[in-house]
Amino acid sequence: VQLQASGGGLVQAGGSLRLSCAVSVSIFSISIRSVAWHRQAPGKQRELVAAISSGGSANYADSVKGRFTISRDNAKNTAYLQMNSLKPEDTAVYYCEAQVATTNYWGQGTLVTVSS
């Protein structure tokens, strides 16, 4: 199983970005259960940003509620994080995590920088 995160970059405060997490599974029948986005800012611990279940139920960190939206396309094995109204404090490396069968896998991270 491999996770490929993409979509990070530099954006001004108030702007938007959409992150993608493509999950590659070698066995077609293995299902991807939950997918989550985490972030880690410099000098801070990694924190959960948003998660979505296989059925589409989503939950969010309080700091991003109303601004970020997590979604998934099961046919493409891809999850997304739409980030709107970005703030400088959203600056971090964003990581996706996927639960495949009973194992959790992590992507390599994508850097999001929000300038003031």
Secondary structure as UniProt FT lines:
FT   STRAND          2..6
FT   STRAND          9..12
FT   TURN            13..14
FT   STRAND          17..24
FT   TURN            28..29
FT   STRAND          32..40
FT   TURN            42..43
FT   STRAND          47..52
FT   TURN            54..55
FT   STRAND          58..60
FT   TURN            62..67
FT   STRAND          68..73
FT   TURN            74..77
FT   STRAND          78..83
FT   HELIX           88..90
FT   STRAND          92..100
FT   TURN            101..102
FT   STRAND          103..106
FT   STRAND          110..115
//
